[in-house]
Amino acid sequence: MRPGDIAEKAARDKYDASKIIDQMRKEGKVASPKRCFYAPV
């Protein structure tokens, strides 16, 4: 999913979703198989 899609589903701002995704990526909980797309690990 893209950050905008995640933000829409979670009823959050796109920038908030991006911050959360970055944190989860650092923790190894999500991966980016393709630029600007994220998936759970």
SVG drawing of the C-alpha trace seen along z (x, -y; Angstrom):
<svg xmlns="http://www.w3.org/2000/svg" viewBox="-11 -15 27 26">
<polyline fill="none" stroke="black" stroke-width="0.4" points="0.0,0.0 1.0,-3.6 1.2,-6.0 -1.8,-7.9 -3.9,-4.7 -2.9,-3.8 -3.7,-7.3 -7.2,-7.1 -8.0,-3.7 -6.7,-4.8 -8.4,-8.2 -5.1,-9.9 -3.1,-12.7 -0.7,-11.5 2.3,-13.0 1.3,-11.2 1.1,-7.9 4.5,-8.5 6.1,-9.1 4.5,-5.9 5.6,-3.9 9.2,-5.1 9.2,-4.1 7.8,-0.7 10.4,-0.2 13.2,-0.9 11.7,1.7 11.5,4.2 7.8,4.5 7.2,3.3 9.3,3.5 9.3,1.6 9.2,4.1 8.8,1.2 9.5,-2.5 6.7,-4.2 4.8,-1.0 4.9,0.8 3.9,4.2 4.0,6.0 7.0,8.3"/>
</svg>
